Amino acid sequence: MYIEGPIHKYLEDLAARKPAPGGGSAAALQAAIGVALMSMVANYTVGNEKYKDVEKRAADLMVKCERYRSELGELVDKDVEAYKGLSEGMKKYKKGTQELEDVYKKAIDPPYETCKIASECLKLCGELVEIGNRNLITDTAIAAIMLEGAFFSAKYNVYINLKYMKDMKFIESVHKFLSPLEEEMPRLREEIIEKCEDVIAK
């Protein structure tokens, strides 16, 4: 759908009076861009004689980033499909029915997965800031900022759908996973930014 098409088409549809793509899809794209920046930094580290000692780590990190970038690209479109399914389900099923509950769970899945991947990638960014090519340190900083933003953006799409659900076990499990990350993500981003600023200041 969108991920294989031109970016201007995606942005036009995002800006238009259309229900999708929306915030959840945009959050996945934001995370994908952040991870792409990480891959770029790793690319400029691998094969550089100055970083020979960390080449293997950088190469391994790049493989992980590319896998996550691919998954996030899929989530850009999956979120669009999930919202379409939710919109149809709200017309088709009555409030409080199990059928509608299941539709909400499906709608939560893409942004929830975006949260998971963004959190994992921000941890990888913490490694990248230690070993990555210093000439691209600002790209590492931007990646960290984008990943934190993508996490919180996707989180809101998760929570707005939880609001209409009744499955307390499911709701509690989602909060149990996301709540610690709401504190951890800003801390990780701040640590990365501080290290980036130290490099810039030298």
C-alpha angles and dihedrals in degrees: 000000000000101000092064094044136076117293092229090062091052092049092047091053091044090054095043128092091266128123092228144076091040142150097311093054091044090052091054090049091049090053091047091053090049091051091046088057089052090052090051091053090048090048090056090048098050111079093017110124091213090063098039093124092060098034094109092050091048092049092050091048091051092053090053092047093051091051091051092045090055091050092049091049089057090049090057087067098031090060090054091052092045092054091049088052091049092049091052092044093054089057094043104043132052123242114272096022122131090235092060091044089056091050090054090051090054090049091052095051101078097049090041090054089047089055091051095048094043090053092050092047093050088057089052088049087058088060093043093055088059098049107019127110107282092216088070097044093124089056089055089051092049091049090055092049092048094048093051090048092048091051095053092041092054091043091062090054089053094049096047089058094044087058091071097045131094102194098109094184090056093044092050092049091053093048091046090057099040102039097070090047091056087068098034099051097060090045093052092046091050092050091051093047092050091053091047091050090050089057092047091050095055 
